[in-house]
Amino acid sequence: MKVVILAGGMGTRISEESHLRPKPMIEIGGKPILWHIMNIYSKYGFWEYIICCGYKGHMIKEYFTHYFLYQRDNTFHTIEHKSEIHFNNVEPWEITLADTGLKTLTAGRILKIKEYIGRDEEFMLTYGDGVSDIDIIKLLDFHRDNGKVATITTTQPSGRFGIVKIDKCGIVKSFKEKARNDQACVNAGFMVLNRKIFDYLGDGTEMLESGPFERLVADSQLCAYCHNGFWSPMDTMRDKEYLENLWSSGNALW
């Protein structure tokens, strides 16, 4: 089964980094977050990827063009103008890098890679900026058990702000961190779609999360898999620093 990763957005909320590189190429622990996302799927035996490139997509293509060389040991014979590549372990990935346009909206990006899905009845889809300890097999089983066109993963993110209660005189009466069960569920990505999704994408001029999802809801064809474990986006520099700290301390849950 193929995994489609949306990697074409401009990442304006993390412009400190995204003005230099596409958001999925921003590094956590010296590796692009795109690499981390691919490894989440790899752990469950999914090796085929279609990456929807857009903004600064050439940098993603350059990364994977040289990936094989960078991940292996090399011996260079400068006089003979020869080189040897030594076969270390490297991920057995098959990666299609598709140029889906600079300002194309998410529904349009998926339409543009339809030919690469081929005759597959199902494929996975996620965003190029979020990591999780989600069990991909359980997600897939849930999708198949429900038999709908699309399944999204939902989660309740940890609260980022403390709840403060103040009396009329401005005295703080209580302070507590916001609990997960106080949060609304959000779409965490990590979706499973069957090929009927293409019938809901219209002409590709909408965000997937608006028109197409609304039409799926109207037809009772959208399910939600509830993930209660770790999930974090990388929307801002604060998010990046949070993920970097988890990685460097050996506490990366993904």
C-alpha positions in Angstrom: 0.0 0.0 0.0 1.3 3.4 -0.9 1.7 6.3 1.5 1.0 9.8 0.2 2.6 12.7 2.1 1.5 16.3 1.6 4.7 18.3 1.5 4.0 21.3 -0.7 2.8 24.0 1.6 4.7 27.2 2.4 4.8 26.7 6.2 4.2 30.4 6.9 3.7 29.8 10.7 7.3 28.6 10.9 8.8 31.1 8.5 12.0 31.4 10.6 12.9 28.1 9.0 10.6 27.8 6.0 12.0 30.8 4.2 15.2 28.6 3.7 13.6 25.2 3.0 10.3 23.5 2.7 8.7 22.7 6.0 9.0 18.9 5.7 12.8 19.4 5.3 13.1 21.2 8.7 15.3 19.0 10.8 14.7 17.2 14.1 17.8 15.5 15.4 19.7 16.2 12.2 17.0 14.5 10.0 14.1 16.2 8.1 10.8 15.7 9.8 9.8 14.1 6.5 12.3 11.3 7.2 10.8 10.8 10.7 7.3 10.5 9.2 8.4 8.0 6.7 10.0 5.9 9.4 6.7 5.8 11.3 5.2 3.9 8.4 8.3 1.9 7.7 8.1 0.3 11.2 4.8 -1.3 10.0 6.2 -2.5 6.7 5.0 0.3 4.4 7.8 1.2 2.0 6.2 3.0 -1.0 5.8 6.7 -0.8 4.4 9.4 -3.0 5.5 12.8 -1.8 3.5 15.8 -3.1 6.0 18.5 -3.6 5.4 22.2 -4.1 7.1 25.1 -2.4 10.9 24.6 -2.7 10.2 21.1 -3.8 13.6 20.9 -5.5 15.2 20.6 -2.1 13.2 17.5 -1.3 14.3 16.0 -4.7 17.9 16.9 -4.1 17.8 15.3 -0.7 16.6 11.9 -2.0 18.7 12.1 -5.1 21.8 12.0 -2.9 20.2 10.0 -0.1 21.7 6.6 -1.2 25.2 8.1 -1.4 24.9 9.9 2.0 23.6 6.9 3.9 26.5 4.6 2.9 30.2 4.5 3.4 32.3 5.5 0.4 35.9 5.0 -0.8 37.2 7.5 -3.3 40.3 6.7 -5.5 41.3 10.2 -6.6 44.1 9.2 -9.0 42.0 6.5 -10.7 38.9 8.7 -10.7 36.9 5.9 -9.1 34.7 5.5 -6.2 33.2 2.6 -4.2 30.0 2.4 -2.3 29.9 0.1 0.7 26.6 -1.6 1.4 25.5 -0.5 4.8 21.9 -0.9 5.9 19.6 1.6 4.3 15.8 1.8 4.2 14.2 -0.1 1.3 12.1 2.8 0.2 10.5 3.4 -3.2 9.8 7.1 -3.4 7.9 9.0 -6.1 8.5 12.8 -5.9 5.6 14.5 -7.6 5.5 18.3 -8.5 2.0 19.2 -7.5 2.3 23.0 -7.9 3.4 25.9 -5.8 -0.1 27.1 -4.6 -2.2 24.1 -5.2 -4.7 23.3 -2.4 -4.6 19.9 -0.8 -7.5 18.4 -2.8 -5.7 19.4 -5.9 -2.4 17.9 -4.8 -4.2 14.5 -4.3 -5.8 14.7 -7.7 -2.4 15.3 -9.3 -1.0 12.1 -8.0 -3.9 9.9 -9.0 -1.9 8.2 -11.8 0.7 7.1 -9.2 -1.9 5.4 -7.1 -2.6 3.2 -10.1 -5.3 0.5 -9.5 -4.7 0.3 -5.8 -8.0 0.2 -3.9 -6.6 1.9 -0.8 -3.8 4.3 0.1 -2.7 6.3 3.1 -2.3 10.0 3.4 -0.7 12.3 6.0 0.7 15.7 6.4 4.4 16.4 6.1 4.7 18.1 9.5 3.4 15.8 12.3 4.7 12.8 14.2 2.9 10.3 16.4 3.2 6.9 18.0 0.1 5.7 16.2 -0.3 2.0 15.5 -0.7 2.1 11.7 -2.0 -1.5 11.5 -4.8 -0.8 14.0 -5.7 2.3 12.0 -5.9 0.3 8.8 -8.0 -2.5 10.5 -10.4 0.2 11.8 -10.8 1.6 8.3 -11.5 -1.7 6.7 -13.9 -2.8 9.5 -16.0 0.4 8.9 -15.9 0.1 5.1 -16.1 3.9 4.5 -14.4 6.0 1.8 -12.1 7.8 4.3 -10.8 7.5 7.8 -9.0 10.3 9.6 -7.1 10.0 12.8 -8.3 12.3 15.6 -6.6 13.1 18.9 -6.9 15.4 21.9 -3.7 17.5 22.0 -2.1 18.3 25.3 -3.0 21.7 26.6 -0.4 24.4 25.9 -1.7 26.9 28.4 -2.5 26.7 32.1 -6.0 27.5 33.4 -5.9 30.4 35.9 -8.8 31.4 38.1 -8.7 34.9 39.5 -11.0 36.6 42.0 -12.3 40.2 41.7 -9.2 41.6 43.4 -6.9 40.0 40.9 -5.7 37.3 43.3 -5.0 34.0 41.7 -7.2 31.4 43.3 -6.0 28.3 41.3 -3.7 27.3 38.5 -3.6 24.0 36.7 -2.4 22.7 33.4 -5.1 22.1 31.0 -5.9 18.4 30.8 -6.3 16.5 27.5 -9.9 15.8 28.2 -10.5 19.6 28.2 -9.4 19.8 24.6 -11.4 19.4 21.4 -10.5 16.6 19.1 -8.4 17.6 16.1 -7.5 16.0 12.8 -4.0 14.6 13.2 -3.6 13.3 9.7 -2.7 9.7 9.3 -5.6 9.0 7.0 -6.7 5.9 5.1 -8.6 6.5 1.8 -10.1 4.2 -0.8 -10.0 5.3 -4.4 -13.6 6.5 -4.3 -12.1 9.6 -2.6 -11.3 10.9 -6.1 -15.0 11.3 -6.7 -15.2 13.7 -3.8 -12.3 16.0 -4.8 -14.1 18.1 -7.4 -11.8 20.1 -9.6 -9.1 20.3 -7.0 -9.6 24.0 -6.1 -10.6 23.3 -2.5 -8.8 22.3 0.7 -9.4 18.6 1.3 -10.5 19.4 4.8 -13.4 21.7 3.6 -15.4 20.8 0.6 -14.4 17.1 0.1 -14.7 16.2 3.8 -18.0 18.0 4.0 -19.3 16.0 1.1 -18.0 12.8 2.8 -19.8 13.7 6.0 -23.0 14.4 4.1 -22.8 10.9 2.6 -21.8 9.3 6.0 -18.5 8.2 4.4 -16.0 9.7 6.9 -14.8 7.8 10.0 -12.6 8.9 12.8 -10.0 6.7 14.4 -9.3 8.0 17.9 -5.7 8.0 18.9 -5.0 8.5 22.6 -1.2 8.3 22.5 1.5 10.8 21.4 1.0 13.2 18.6 2.6 16.5 17.8 2.6 18.9 14.8 5.5 21.1 13.9 3.6 24.3 13.1 5.9 26.8 15.0 9.4 27.2 16.3 8.1 26.3 19.7 6.8 23.0 18.3 10.2 22.4 16.6 12.1 23.0 19.9 9.7 20.7 21.8 10.3 17.8 19.3 14.1 18.5 19.2 14.2 18.3 23.0 12.3 15.0 23.0 14.7 13.6 20.4 17.9 14.7 22.0 16.8 13.4 25.4 16.0 10.0 24.1 12.3 10.5 24.8 11.0 10.7 21.2 7.8 8.6 21.3 7.5 8.3 17.6 
